[in-house]
Amino acid sequence: MQRFHEKLSDFKAPNTIILLLALLLFFAALTWVIPGGSYDRVLENGREIVDPDSYHAVESDPAGPIELLLAPINGFTDPVAILIITFVFIVAGAFSIIQKTGAFTRAIQKAAIIFNRNNRLRPFFIPFFIIIFSVMGSVFGMSEEVIIFIPLFVPLALALGYDSIVGVAVPFMGASAGFAGAVVNPFTIGVAQGLAEIPILSGWEFRAGVWAVTTLAAIWIVSSYARWIYRDPVRSPVYELDRSRANEVTAEEKDDRPFTWNQKAILVVFAVGIGLLIYGATSLGWYIREMAALFLALGVISAVLGRLTGNEAANAFVDGMKDVLGAVIIIALSRSILLLISDAQILDTVLYSLSNAIAGWHPVVSAEIMLIVQSVINFVVPSGSGQAALTIPIMAPLGDLVGVTRQTVVLVFQMGDGITNMIIPTSGVTMAVLGMAKIPWSTWAVWLAPRLLWFYLIAVVAIALAVFSGYS
């Protein structure tokens, strides 16, 4: 077992960009093997769908060296990719401005200090903060932002009698549970629904129920483990590591700046903005452009309320864009793969083969197979927006062919993406979070793997309900 842990610790996943370039080469080779084919497309309710009885063979156009070299460029210049990339840049920049004001950070820090000062509140520590982080994961796709809270929650968890795994799990698993059960996450739901050609943020009521269940599961998983460790700290897999943390300062000692009225006002404005986002997307027909404009306005208002100078706001905006640069490259490369096989006339052949492979199954089984596929793909493409750009244009028409609604396809995508994000070593966020906590990935993976099955059980049930109810 020790050797197994050592091998896991020594494992270093290839950079996602390298994996995608390898995939691009793989699919370029497939264009010389897979025969060409095409479906007719028809408009139905303003949406282009595949006519399932129209598949016919066409001459393929295999990708040569020139097409292969041009593919990444095409991925950046494709109109759909440009729209998604612009959206991701603007939303990330706006959130960076909000983060710069310290509003979210100060609110969480002040709440943490209250729990640290009053031991009677200890039983509520885990549920309270998991709900907070889950809301942020569900509403604006909190991901990289979790990293800054690890140095706060690890010593806080230790001070309350828990271990550093609890200190990581509260913010990280909380945000991931919200991400998997996202209600209005613009980076996953917004992008995926746009690509699936269904109304942006539609079907949020069903997803709200899924979010509640995933959040309760996270609370139960972390709370039950925390109680077990609290009774006997030696049972913790990071017991020896935590003993060396004895002299680390607590959250209260780290920071005692006030939580200003301006910061509170920013949180109110943000809440109003999210309400406006839901209303605009569901009642006014807003699309990605309008959503990006709303977030830009939230960033500007937050900068004013936060009393940021022009330079501070501009620098924060650019810093936010830098943070998602890797994701933007992944989006473009993912799109380049799709464009390559589409131009080679083999995309519909792939759809035809996949639909025939699962056509004999009940739509519920087909949807669950899609969940497995999305989970596996997330190991290679850990970016939510990037994975949407790669898979939704394939999965959405595949769903049409096998009786799975496009809304369900989006649900499958978000849960397959969100659940695996907690454990995959190819995720920069996962590895950064563990690095901040000084917890080896192998230790985290062994602890989390059996608990991850509960989230997959929720996903399987939610997807089955979506199929049976005709979720649309």
N, C-alpha and C positions, 0 to 999 in steps of 0.2 A: 504493500500500500504506500509506503514511504517513497519507493522508486516511482510509483505512478504519480504521486504528487509532484515529485521533482521534474518528471517529464512534462507535466502540465505547466509547471512554473516556467520551464525553459522554452515552451512553445511561443513562437512569435508569428502572428498572422501577417501575411503579406499586406501591403498597402492596398486599400480598396481600388485605387486608380489602376494599379498593376493588375488586379483581378479583373477589372472591367476591360482593360486592354486585351487580356488573355481571352476573355469572352468574345470580344470583337473579332479577334483572329479565329476563334473557334467557329463563330457563325459565318464568317467570310468563307471558311473552308466548306461549311455546310451548303453554301449557295452553289457549290459545284457538284453536290451529291443529291440534294433534295430537288425533285422536279417542280416546275412552276405550276401554279394553280391560282384560281380567282373565284371569289363569290361576287354576286351582284349585290349592291347596296340599295336599300330603299329608305325613304323618309317615313317615319312613323312618329306622330306627335312631336314633330320638329327635331327628331333625333335620327341619325343615320344608323340603321341596323342591317345585319346580314340576312339575306334571303337564304334560309337553310337548304333549300332544294336547288340552288343555282350553281353549286360548285362545278367548275369545269377546268380542264387542263389548259395551260397556256405555256408559251415558250419562256423558259427562265432566262435571266440575265446575270450570270455569275459575277461576283465581285473580283476584279483584278487588282493589281498593285496600286493603280491610280485611285480606284474607288475606295480601297482600304485606307489610303493616306488622306483622302478627302473626307472620310466618314466622320472623324472627330470635329472637323471644321463645320460640316453640315449639321452636326449635333448642336453646335453653338448658334448657328445662323437660322435654324428652323424656326418659323414663326411661333409654333406652340412652345418650343423650348425657351425662346426669348421672353414670352409672356410669363412663364413659370419662373424663370431666373430673375426677371425684374421684380416680380411679386416677392420672392424669397429675399432678395436684397433689401427691398424697402421695408418689409415687415421686420426683418432682423435688425435693420438700422434703427427703426422706431423703437423696438423693444430695448435696444442698447441705450437709447436716450433715457427711457423710463428707468432702466436699471441704474444709469448714471446718477439719477436723482436720489437713489438710495431708498425709495419709498417701499418697495417690496422687502428689501434686505432689512431695513430698520423695523418694519412691522414684525417680521419673523424673529429678529433678534430680541426685541422687547418682549414678545410672547415667550421666547425661550428663557429669558431671565426670570420671568414670573414663575415658570415651572421649576426653575432651579432654586428659587428662594423658598418655595412652599412645597414641602414634601407631600402634603396631603393631596396635591394635584397630580402626583406621579402617575396614578392609574389612567389619567386622561391625556398624558403626554403623547403617547403613540397615536391614539385615535385622532386627536386634535390636529397634529401636524401632518399625518398622512392625508387627512381630508384636505388640508390647505394645499399641500403639494400636488395632490391628485386633481384638485380644481385647476391649478395652474398648468398641469400637464394636459388636461382636457380642453382648456380654453385657449391657451396660446402655445401649446406644445413645448412646455418647459423641458429642456434637454441639457444643453451645455451649461445653463444657468445653475443647475444643481451642484456643479463642482464647487462653487464658492461657498456652499453651505456645509460641506463636509467637515472643514476645520471647526465649525461651530457645533455641529451635532455629535461628533465623535466624543469630545470631552464632556459634553452635556449628558450623553447617554451613560458614560462612565461614572459621572457624578451622581446619577440617579440609581446606580447599582447594576447597570446592564453592561454590555460589551460593545466593542467597536463595530461589530456586524449590525447591531441594532442602530448605531449611530449612522451607518451608511444606508441601511434599509429604509429608515423613516423617510428621508428626502428622496432617495433614488428609486426605491420601489413604489413610494407614493406617487411620484411624478410619472413613473412608467405605467402604473395601473391606470392613471388618468389618460396617458397617451394611448394605451391599448383600448380603453373605453371612451375615447374622445368624443365629445359632443359637437364642438365647433372648432377644433384645431385647424387653423388655416393651412398649415404646412402639410397635413395629410388629408383631412376631409375635404378642404377647399380645393386642393390640387387634384385629388383623385376624382371628386365629383365633376369637376370641370372636364377632365379627360374622358370620363364616362358619359358625358353629355346629359347629365341629370342636374336639376336645380341645385345650386350651391346651398349647402347646409340643410337641405331637405332631409326628412326622416330623423330629425334630431330627437324627437320624443322617444323613439325606440332606443336610440343610442344613450339617452339619459338613463334609461333603466339598466342598460349594460354597464354604464359607468358606475352606477350605484353598487352593482354587484361586484365589479372588479375592485372597487375601493374597499368594500366590506371584507373581501377576501384578503386584501393586503393588510388590513387592520388585524384580522384574525391570525394570519400567518405570523406577523411580526410580534403581536401581543403574546401569543401562546409561547413563542420561542423566548421572548423577553422574560416571562414569568418563570420559565424553566431555568434560565440562566441566573435569574435573581435569587432563586432558592439555592443554587449551587454553582457559583461562578467558575469553578474548575472545569465544568463540563463544556465551557466555551471553546471552540476550535482556535480561538485567537487569545486564549487566556495568557500565555506567556508573552505575547506581543503587548497585550494591554497592561501587564505588570510594568513594562518599561515606559508606559505613558503616565505613570503616577504623578510625575511632576509637571505635566502639561497644565496650562492655565485653563480655567473654565470660561464658558461663554460670557459670564458676567464680568470677568476681569478683562476680557479682550476689548470691550467697547462700552462706553457709557454715554454716548452722545444722545441728545434728545430726539424723540420722534415728533417732528415739527408738524404744524397745521398744514403747511404747504405739501408735505409728503402725504398727509392724510387726504388732502384735496386731490392729489394725483391718483390715489387709489379709487376715490369716488368717480373721478372723470373716466378712469379705465373701466370701471364697472358699467358706467353709462354707455361707454363706447362699445362694449361687448353686447349690451342690450340692443344698441342701434345696429350693430353688425348682424345680429340674428333677425331683427325686423327687416332690415334692408335686403338680406339674402332671401328671406322667405316670403316677403310681401311686395318688395319693390323690384325684384328681378336682378339684384346686384350680381355682378360676376367678379372675376379676379381683379379687374382694374379698379372697380369701385371699392372693393375690400382693401386693396393696397392704399388707395387714397385716404380711406378712413384711418388706417394705421399711421399714415404719414401725419394726418391731422393730430392724432393722439400724441405722436412724438413731439410735435411743435408745441402743443398745449402743455405737455409735461415739462418741456424745457423751460417754458415761461414760468410755470408754477414752481418749478424746482430752482428757479433763479440761476440757471446755467447761462454762462456767457455764450455769445455766438460761436466762438472757437470751441468751447467745451461741448456744445451740442453737436457741432459739425464733426468734431473728432470722435465723439461717441457714436455718431451715425456711421462713420467710416469704419470704426472698430467693429461695429455690429456686422457690417458687410464683410469685413475680413474674416470674422468668425464662421461665416457660412460659405466662404470661398471654396472649401473642399467639397461641400454639398453641391455647389453650383457646377463644379467640374464633373461630379458624379451624375448630375441631371443631364448635362450635355452628352457625356459618354453613353449613358443609358439610352438617351434619345437616338444617338448615332447608331447603336445596335439595331434599334427598331427600324430606322430609316434604311439601313443597309439591307436587311432581309425583305423589307417592303419593296425597295427598288429592284431587288433581284427576283421579285415575283414569287417568293416562297412563303411569305407570311400566311397567306390563306391556306396553303398546303399544310402548314404547321397547325393552324386552327382546325382544318378538316381532320387531320390525324388525331389531334387531341380530343375533338368532339366524338369521333368514332370510338376512341379508347374508353370513354366514360359514358357514351350514349346509352348503354344498356343498364346503367345504374340509376337509382332514384336520384332526383335532383339534390336531395339532402346529402347523399354520399358524394356526389360530384362536388358540392360546395365544400365538404370536409376535405376532399382531396386537394382542392384549391388552397385551403388553409395550410396543408402540409407543404405545398409548393411555395407559397408566399413565405413561410417560415424558413425554408431552406434557402430561398433566394436572398433573404435578409442577411444571411451570413456573408454573402458576396457583396450585396448592396445595402449597407446599414442605414443609408440616408432614406428617410421616409419619402421625401419629395422625389428623390432619384429613383427609388423603387416604384413609385407611382408612375413616373414617366416611362419606365421600362415595361411594367407588367399590366397596368390598367388597359392600354390600347389592345392588349391581347386577351386579357381575362374578361373584359366587358362583352365583346362579341362572342367569346366562348360561352359566357353565361347565357347569352341569347339563344345559342344553339342547344344547350342542355337543360334549359328551363330554370335557370337561376337569374333572378332579377339583378339589374345593375346596381341597385342600392345594396343588395346582399353582397355583391362582388366587392364593393367598397368596404363593407363591414369586414369581410374576410381579409382584405388587404390590411386594414388598420389593426386588426387583432393579431394577425401573423407577424406584422412588423413590430407592434408595440410589445408583445410578450417576449419575443426573442431578444429585444434590445437590452433586456436586463442581464443577459449572460454572454452574448457573443463577444469573442475576443477581437473581432474585426471592428468593433465600435470604438471610436476614439473617446467618446464620452464615458463608456463603461470602464475602459482602462484608465482614464484620467481620474475618475471617481475613486477607483481602487488604489491608484497611485497616491492620491491625496491622503487616503486612510491608511496607507502602508499595508494593505491586505493583499496577499498574493492572489492572483486570479484563480489558481487551482483551489485554494481554500474557499473562495467565494462560490466557484462553480459547483463544488461538492456540496456545499451548504444549500445552494439555491435550486439545483437541478430537481430534486424530488418535490420541492415546494412549487416549482413552476408548473407541475402537472395539474395543480388546482386551477391555475389560470387557463390552461388548455381545456380543462373540463368545462369551465364557464364559456369559453369560446365555442366549443362543440355544441353545447346546449343553445347558446344565443343564435348561432348560425342555423341550427335546425329549426328553431322558432321562426327565424326570419324567412326561411324557405317555406315552411308550412303556412305562414300568414301572408305570403306574397308581398313581403316587405318592399315598398317602392316609394 
